[in-house]
Amino acid sequence: MQKPDSEASTMRNIFGILTVAAAVLGTATGDAAEIRGQYIEARTCDIYTGPCFANAEMALAGKEAVMAWKVEEGGWNGVSLEGLSAVLIVKAGGTLGDTGVFQQDPGEVASVIVVDEQATDEQEQALIAFVKESASEFTSDVKEVHRTAIEFENDYYEMHGKLKAGRLAALETRKLKQGDCVCTNEEVFYNPLVDNVKQAMPAYALNQSYTGKDLGGRWTLNNTRSAFLATFRK
Protein backbone atom coordinates (compact mmCIF):
# COMPACT_ATOMS: atom_id res chain seq x y z
CA MET A 1 0.00 0.00 0.00
CA GLN A 2 3.10 2.26 0.18
CA LYS A 3 3.64 2.22 -3.56
CA PRO A 4 1.81 5.49 -4.33
CA ASP A 5 3.85 7.32 -1.67
CA SER A 6 7.02 5.76 -3.01
CA GLU A 7 6.19 6.85 -6.54
CA ALA A 8 5.35 10.35 -5.35
CA SER A 9 8.62 10.52 -3.46
CA THR A 10 10.50 9.37 -6.55
CA MET A 11 8.78 11.97 -8.70
CA ARG A 12 9.61 14.68 -6.17
CA ASN A 13 13.25 13.60 -6.22
CA ILE A 14 13.33 13.64 -10.03
CA PHE A 15 11.70 17.07 -10.10
CA GLY A 16 14.24 18.33 -7.59
CA ILE A 17 17.12 17.01 -9.67
CA LEU A 18 15.71 18.60 -12.83
CA THR A 19 15.24 21.91 -11.02
CA VAL A 20 18.85 21.92 -9.85
CA ALA A 21 20.03 20.92 -13.32
CA ALA A 22 18.04 23.76 -14.89
CA ALA A 23 19.51 26.23 -12.43
CA VAL A 24 23.02 25.02 -13.14
CA LEU A 25 22.39 25.21 -16.89
CA GLY A 26 20.99 28.71 -16.55
CA THR A 27 24.02 29.78 -14.57
CA ALA A 28 26.36 28.25 -17.13
CA THR A 29 24.52 30.00 -19.93
CA GLY A 30 24.76 33.30 -18.10
CA ASP A 31 28.49 32.84 -17.51
CA ALA A 32 29.00 32.02 -21.19
CA ALA A 33 27.70 35.46 -22.12
CA GLU A 34 28.54 37.49 -19.04
CA ILE A 35 30.09 40.36 -20.97
CA ARG A 36 29.15 42.12 -24.21
CA GLY A 37 29.85 45.33 -26.05
CA GLN A 38 31.61 46.95 -29.02
CA TYR A 39 34.79 45.85 -30.81
CA ILE A 40 37.10 47.47 -33.34
CA GLU A 41 40.23 46.16 -35.02
CA ALA A 42 42.74 47.25 -37.62
CA ARG A 43 45.96 45.73 -38.88
CA THR A 44 48.71 46.78 -41.27
CA CYS A 45 47.43 44.86 -44.28
CA ASP A 46 44.16 44.82 -46.20
CA ILE A 47 41.54 42.45 -44.78
CA TYR A 48 39.01 43.30 -47.49
CA THR A 49 40.92 42.55 -50.69
CA GLY A 50 41.40 40.24 -53.64
CA PRO A 51 43.46 37.04 -53.40
CA CYS A 52 46.21 38.41 -55.64
CA PHE A 53 46.78 41.44 -53.40
CA ALA A 54 46.52 39.35 -50.23
CA ASN A 55 49.04 36.81 -51.46
CA ALA A 56 51.47 39.60 -52.29
CA GLU A 57 51.23 40.96 -48.73
CA MET A 58 51.60 37.65 -46.87
CA ALA A 59 54.71 37.46 -44.69
CA LEU A 60 55.52 41.07 -45.62
CA ALA A 61 52.64 43.08 -44.12
CA GLY A 62 49.96 42.64 -41.49
CA LYS A 63 52.46 42.11 -38.69
CA GLU A 64 50.92 44.81 -36.49
CA ALA A 65 47.40 45.25 -35.15
CA VAL A 66 45.27 47.32 -32.80
CA MET A 67 42.24 45.75 -31.14
CA ALA A 68 39.83 47.35 -28.69
CA TRP A 69 36.78 46.40 -26.64
CA LYS A 70 34.20 48.67 -25.03
CA VAL A 71 32.04 46.95 -22.42
CA GLU A 72 28.38 47.88 -22.56
CA GLU A 73 27.02 45.24 -20.21
CA GLY A 74 28.43 42.76 -17.72
CA GLY A 75 31.86 42.10 -16.32
CA TRP A 76 34.61 39.57 -15.89
CA ASN A 77 35.65 37.38 -12.96
CA GLY A 78 32.75 38.77 -10.99
CA VAL A 79 33.80 42.40 -11.49
CA SER A 80 31.52 44.86 -13.29
CA LEU A 81 33.20 46.50 -16.29
CA GLU A 82 30.27 48.41 -17.77
CA GLY A 83 31.33 51.56 -19.59
CA LEU A 84 35.04 50.71 -19.57
CA SER A 85 37.37 50.04 -22.51
CA ALA A 86 40.58 48.13 -23.11
CA VAL A 87 43.04 48.10 -26.02
CA LEU A 88 45.51 45.48 -27.20
CA ILE A 89 48.38 46.51 -29.48
CA VAL A 90 50.30 43.70 -31.16
CA LYS A 91 53.56 43.45 -33.10
CA ALA A 92 54.63 40.10 -34.59
CA GLY A 93 57.39 38.66 -36.70
CA GLY A 94 54.98 37.51 -39.41
CA THR A 95 51.50 38.14 -40.79
CA LEU A 96 48.76 37.91 -38.17
CA GLY A 97 45.49 36.01 -38.47
CA ASP A 98 43.96 33.39 -40.71
CA THR A 99 42.00 33.39 -43.93
CA GLY A 100 39.54 30.70 -42.90
CA VAL A 101 41.61 28.27 -44.97
CA PHE A 102 45.24 29.07 -44.18
CA GLN A 103 46.51 29.90 -40.71
CA GLN A 104 49.37 32.37 -40.81
CA ASP A 105 52.50 31.86 -38.71
CA PRO A 106 53.02 35.13 -36.85
CA GLY A 107 56.29 34.02 -35.28
CA GLU A 108 57.23 35.85 -32.09
CA VAL A 109 54.43 38.10 -30.84
CA ALA A 110 54.77 40.97 -28.38
CA SER A 111 51.91 43.11 -27.11
CA VAL A 112 50.88 46.05 -24.98
CA ILE A 113 47.62 46.28 -23.03
CA VAL A 114 45.96 49.64 -22.39
CA VAL A 115 43.22 49.90 -19.77
CA ASP A 116 40.73 52.67 -19.19
CA GLU A 117 41.98 55.24 -16.69
CA GLN A 118 38.51 55.26 -15.13
CA ALA A 119 38.95 51.66 -13.96
CA THR A 120 39.57 50.87 -10.31
CA ASP A 121 42.51 48.62 -9.43
CA GLU A 122 40.12 45.66 -9.29
CA GLN A 123 38.57 46.57 -12.64
CA GLU A 124 42.02 47.01 -14.17
CA GLN A 125 42.94 43.43 -13.25
CA ALA A 126 39.61 42.18 -14.61
CA LEU A 127 40.12 44.06 -17.89
CA ILE A 128 43.62 42.61 -18.25
CA ALA A 129 42.30 39.10 -17.58
CA PHE A 130 39.50 39.59 -20.13
CA VAL A 131 41.89 40.80 -22.84
CA LYS A 132 44.28 37.91 -22.18
CA GLU A 133 41.42 35.41 -22.38
CA SER A 134 39.94 37.00 -25.51
CA ALA A 135 43.25 37.25 -27.37
CA SER A 136 45.34 34.52 -25.76
CA GLU A 137 47.29 33.91 -28.97
CA PHE A 138 48.71 37.43 -28.78
CA THR A 139 49.20 37.99 -25.05
CA SER A 140 51.84 35.48 -23.98
CA ASP A 141 54.45 38.26 -23.99
CA VAL A 142 52.86 41.46 -22.68
CA LYS A 143 55.60 44.07 -22.55
CA GLU A 144 53.68 46.70 -20.63
CA VAL A 145 50.27 47.64 -19.24
CA HIS A 146 49.29 51.31 -19.48
CA ARG A 147 46.42 53.29 -17.96
CA THR A 148 45.13 56.19 -19.99
CA ALA A 149 42.00 57.89 -21.27
CA ILE A 150 40.32 55.82 -23.99
CA GLU A 151 37.83 57.26 -26.48
CA PHE A 152 35.84 54.63 -28.37
CA GLU A 153 32.82 54.92 -30.65
CA ASN A 154 31.25 52.69 -33.31
CA ASP A 155 28.58 53.89 -35.76
CA TYR A 156 27.40 50.86 -37.72
CA TYR A 157 25.21 52.82 -40.13
CA GLU A 158 28.13 54.88 -41.41
CA MET A 159 30.74 52.29 -40.37
CA HIS A 160 32.49 55.12 -38.61
CA GLY A 161 34.67 53.87 -35.80
CA LYS A 162 36.98 55.99 -33.73
CA LEU A 163 39.51 54.92 -31.13
CA LYS A 164 42.02 56.99 -29.23
CA ALA A 165 44.10 55.50 -26.44
CA GLY A 166 45.85 58.48 -24.93
CA ARG A 167 49.02 59.18 -26.92
CA LEU A 168 49.66 55.49 -27.57
CA ALA A 169 47.30 54.43 -30.33
CA ALA A 170 44.64 55.84 -32.65
CA LEU A 171 42.28 54.47 -35.27
CA GLU A 172 39.49 55.95 -37.39
CA THR A 173 37.33 54.24 -40.02
CA ARG A 174 34.63 54.94 -42.58
CA LYS A 175 32.30 52.86 -44.72
CA LEU A 176 33.82 51.06 -47.70
CA LYS A 177 32.81 52.62 -51.03
CA GLN A 178 32.64 51.38 -54.59
CA GLY A 179 35.74 53.38 -55.43
CA ASP A 180 37.71 51.39 -52.85
CA CYS A 181 37.60 48.31 -55.07
CA VAL A 182 40.73 47.79 -57.16
CA CYS A 183 40.54 44.37 -58.77
CA THR A 184 36.74 43.79 -58.40
CA ASN A 185 37.47 40.43 -56.75
CA GLU A 186 37.47 41.87 -53.24
CA GLU A 187 36.15 39.84 -50.35
CA VAL A 188 36.69 39.58 -46.61
CA PHE A 189 39.96 37.71 -46.92
CA TYR A 190 40.92 37.53 -43.24
CA ASN A 191 38.82 36.70 -40.20
CA PRO A 192 38.87 38.98 -37.14
CA LEU A 193 41.81 38.25 -34.88
CA VAL A 194 39.63 37.23 -31.92
CA ASP A 195 36.83 34.68 -32.01
CA ASN A 196 34.33 36.17 -29.56
CA VAL A 197 33.17 38.86 -32.00
CA LYS A 198 29.79 38.93 -33.74
CA GLN A 199 28.46 40.74 -36.80
CA ALA A 200 31.96 41.74 -37.93
CA MET A 201 31.91 44.09 -40.93
CA PRO A 202 34.93 45.33 -42.89
CA ALA A 203 35.67 49.04 -42.88
CA TYR A 204 38.11 51.48 -44.47
CA ALA A 205 40.82 52.65 -42.08
CA LEU A 206 41.40 56.36 -42.63
CA ASN A 207 44.29 56.15 -40.23
CA GLN A 208 45.79 53.85 -37.65
CA SER A 209 48.86 54.39 -35.54
CA TYR A 210 50.90 53.24 -32.58
CA THR A 211 53.37 55.71 -31.10
CA GLY A 212 54.48 53.91 -27.96
CA LYS A 213 57.99 52.72 -27.08
CA ASP A 214 57.36 49.21 -25.74
CA LEU A 215 57.24 47.14 -28.94
CA GLY A 216 60.51 48.12 -30.57
CA GLY A 217 58.82 50.04 -33.35
CA ARG A 218 56.03 52.46 -34.19
CA TRP A 219 53.71 52.61 -37.16
CA THR A 220 51.31 54.88 -38.96
CA LEU A 221 49.19 53.68 -41.87
CA ASN A 222 46.55 55.66 -43.73
CA ASN A 223 43.81 54.82 -46.24
CA THR A 224 43.70 51.02 -46.14
CA ARG A 225 40.92 48.43 -46.30
CA SER A 226 42.13 46.96 -43.05
CA ALA A 227 39.55 47.34 -40.28
CA PHE A 228 36.64 45.53 -38.68
CA LEU A 229 33.75 46.94 -36.66
CA ALA A 230 31.88 44.35 -34.60
CA THR A 231 30.17 43.49 -31.37
CA PHE A 232 31.52 40.99 -28.88
CA ARG A 233 29.91 38.56 -26.49
CA LYS A 234 31.63 36.15 -24.17
Phi, psi and omega per residue, in radians:
M1 nan -0.129 -3.128
Q2 -1.516 -0.045 -3.030
K3 -1.029 -0.798 3.132
P4 -1.005 -0.756 3.132
D5 -1.116 -0.676 3.127
S6 -1.114 -0.751 3.118
E7 -1.121 -0.718 3.135
A8 -1.113 -0.717 3.115
S9 -1.100 -0.722 3.123
T10 -1.092 -0.755 3.138
M11 -1.114 -0.669 3.117
R12 -1.121 -0.701 3.120
N13 -1.109 -0.763 3.130
I14 -1.093 -0.755 3.131
F15 -1.079 -0.712 3.122
G16 -1.097 -0.738 3.119
I17 -1.096 -0.779 3.137
L18 -1.110 -0.652 3.123
T19 -1.111 -0.791 3.112
V20 -1.097 -0.748 -3.137
A21 -1.075 -0.727 3.132
A22 -1.119 -0.681 3.126
A23 -1.140 -0.751 3.116
V24 -1.100 -0.759 3.126
L25 -1.085 -0.735 3.128
G26 -1.101 -0.702 3.104
T27 -1.123 -0.753 3.138
A28 -1.089 -0.719 3.127
T29 -1.108 -0.721 3.117
G30 -1.105 -0.734 3.133
D31 -1.124 -0.579 -3.093
A32 -1.196 -0.344 3.132
A33 -2.350 0.886 -3.044
E34 -1.448 -0.134 -3.106
I35 -2.513 2.433 -3.133
R36 -2.667 2.753 3.136
G37 2.967 -2.605 -3.052
Q38 -1.834 2.622 -3.122
Y39 -2.406 2.507 3.037
I40 -2.462 2.576 -3.090
E41 -2.615 2.529 2.976
A42 -2.593 2.571 3.080
R43 -2.358 3.025 -3.013
T44 -1.612 0.692 2.939
C45 -2.661 2.809 3.098
D46 -1.207 2.356 3.019
I47 -1.801 -0.407 3.026
Y48 -1.868 1.807 -2.985
T49 -2.864 3.036 3.052
G50 -1.572 2.725 -3.110
P51 -0.971 -0.636 -3.101
C52 -1.136 -0.748 3.117
F53 -1.198 -0.723 -3.129
A54 -1.093 -0.764 3.134
N55 -1.091 -0.602 3.140
A56 -1.219 -0.455 -3.110
E57 -1.560 -0.363 -3.067
M58 -0.977 2.354 3.138
A59 1.252 -0.099 3.128
L60 -1.959 -0.588 -3.099
A61 -2.280 3.105 3.122
G62 1.279 0.447 -3.125
K63 -1.584 -0.123 -3.123
E64 -2.182 2.645 3.138
A65 -2.733 2.671 3.005
V66 -2.178 2.220 3.104
M67 -2.213 2.525 -3.135
A68 -2.574 2.560 3.122
W69 -2.191 2.417 2.998
K70 -2.137 2.066 -3.065
V71 -1.414 2.173 3.090
E72 -1.774 -0.501 -3.091
E73 -2.659 2.405 3.026
G74 1.677 -2.877 -3.092
G75 -2.813 -2.868 -3.085
W76 -2.514 2.402 -3.114
N77 0.945 0.634 3.096
G78 1.377 0.150 -3.117
V79 -1.962 2.195 3.119
S80 -1.176 2.343 3.136
L81 -2.174 0.262 -3.056
E82 -1.021 2.274 3.111
G83 1.515 -0.057 -3.104
L84 -1.766 2.747 -3.129
S85 -2.219 2.780 3.051
A86 -2.532 2.611 -3.091
V87 -2.251 2.461 3.028
L88 -2.126 2.195 3.123
I89 -1.998 2.256 -2.976
V90 -2.207 2.442 3.014
K91 -2.342 2.193 -3.054
A92 -2.168 2.973 3.101
G93 -1.461 -0.306 -3.135
G94 -2.422 -3.099 -3.116
T95 -1.143 2.341 -3.126
L96 -1.502 2.642 2.942
G97 1.621 -3.054 3.106
D98 -2.443 2.779 -3.073
T99 -1.663 -0.011 -2.995
G100 1.612 -0.276 3.083
V101 -2.129 -0.841 -3.095
F102 -1.994 2.191 3.039
Q103 -1.513 2.198 3.123
Q104 -1.356 2.679 3.058
D105 -1.778 1.799 -3.069
P106 -1.345 -0.171 -3.093
G107 1.205 -2.547 3.123
E108 -1.251 2.345 -3.093
V109 -2.154 2.245 3.039
A110 -2.101 2.643 -3.077
S111 -2.573 2.867 3.059
V112 -2.277 2.359 3.076
I113 -1.866 2.354 3.083
V114 -2.084 2.205 3.136
V115 -1.978 2.659 -3.118
D116 -1.051 2.287 -3.133
E117 -1.160 -0.270 3.114
Q118 -1.391 -0.160 -3.103
A119 -1.269 2.497 2.967
T120 -1.292 3.024 3.106
D121 -1.042 -0.711 3.126
E122 -1.147 -0.747 3.116
Q123 -1.165 -0.617 3.093
E124 -1.041 -0.809 3.139
Q125 -1.128 -0.642 3.113
A126 -1.188 -0.703 3.094
L127 -1.097 -0.755 3.116
I128 -1.074 -0.776 3.133
A129 -1.101 -0.692 3.124
F130 -1.128 -0.781 3.129
V131 -1.098 -0.757 -3.136
K132 -1.127 -0.641 3.103
E133 -1.246 -0.698 -3.084
S134 -1.256 -0.573 -3.071
A135 -2.259 0.920 -3.034
S136 -1.068 -0.512 -3.127
E137 -1.141 -0.372 -3.023
F138 -2.025 0.133 -3.027
T139 -2.150 0.369 3.105
S140 -1.313 -0.355 3.134
D141 -2.306 1.368 3.125
V142 -1.492 1.993 -3.068
K143 -1.314 -0.582 -3.076
E144 -2.828 2.646 2.992
V145 -2.058 2.209 -3.129
H146 -2.015 2.605 2.966
R147 -1.958 2.251 3.119
T148 -2.808 2.978 3.052
A149 -1.212 2.361 3.125
I150 -2.161 2.146 3.019
E151 -1.813 2.280 -3.050
F152 -2.561 2.205 3.043
E153 -2.576 2.467 3.069
N154 -2.207 2.205 3.047
D155 -2.055 1.800 -3.032
Y156 -1.252 -0.478 -3.128
Y157 -1.160 -0.791 3.139
E158 -1.677 -0.059 -3.057
M159 0.944 0.629 3.111
H160 -1.689 1.954 3.060
G161 -2.005 2.554 3.135
K162 -2.496 2.250 3.128
L163 -2.335 2.339 3.019
K164 -2.468 2.063 3.130
A165 -1.918 1.482 -3.101
G166 0.933 -2.268 3.074
R167 -1.822 0.260 -3.063
L168 -1.614 -0.791 -3.037
A169 -2.595 2.638 3.109
A170 -2.592 2.647 -3.123
L171 -2.751 2.371 3.058
E172 -2.491 2.399 -3.079
T173 -2.235 2.888 2.973
R174 -2.449 3.042 3.113
K175 -1.205 2.484 3.024
L176 -1.180 2.463 -3.129
K177 -2.086 2.897 -3.137
Q178 -1.016 -0.643 -3.130
G179 -1.201 -0.174 3.113
D180 -1.410 -0.206 3.100
C181 -1.346 2.425 -3.123
V182 -1.981 -0.876 -3.059
C183 -1.849 -0.078 -3.120
T184 1.183 0.092 3.048
N185 -1.879 0.343 -3.074
E186 -1.102 2.520 3.050
E187 -2.706 2.983 3.032
V188 -1.316 1.733 -2.994
F189 -1.408 -0.643 3.137
Y190 -1.920 2.595 2.992
N191 -1.434 2.790 2.997
P192 -0.992 2.705 -3.055
L193 -1.307 -0.316 3.087
V194 -2.087 2.655 -2.984
D195 -1.744 0.044 3.138
N196 -1.687 0.264 -3.132
V197 -1.624 2.654 3.137
K198 -2.211 2.690 3.024
Q199 0.932 0.699 -3.124
A200 -1.233 2.252 3.128
M201 -2.190 2.397 3.124
P202 -1.245 2.617 3.131
A203 -2.494 2.836 -3.136
Y204 -1.589 2.136 3.137
A205 -1.503 1.887 3.081
L206 -1.143 -0.677 3.060
N207 -2.777 2.657 2.992
Q208 -2.621 2.499 -3.100
S209 -2.742 2.677 2.958
Y210 -2.324 2.199 -3.063
T211 -2.142 0.305 3.114
G212 -1.374 -3.121 -3.063
K213 -2.053 0.058 -2.965
D214 -1.568 -0.222 -3.021
L215 -1.917 0.175 3.099
G216 1.246 0.347 3.123
G217 3.060 2.674 3.096
R218 -2.117 2.824 3.095
W219 -2.625 2.620 3.011
T220 -2.414 2.266 -3.132
L221 -2.442 2.259 -3.098
N222 -2.082 2.597 2.962
N223 1.020 1.093 3.109
T224 -2.301 2.720 3.131
R225 -1.623 1.124 -2.834
S226 -2.232 0.274 -3.017
A227 -2.132 2.764 2.987
F228 -2.204 2.440 2.864
L229 -1.961 2.409 -3.063
A230 -2.769 3.074 2.901
T231 -1.918 2.861 3.046
F232 -2.315 2.716 -3.122
R233 -2.697 2.232 -3.092
K234 -2.524 nan nan
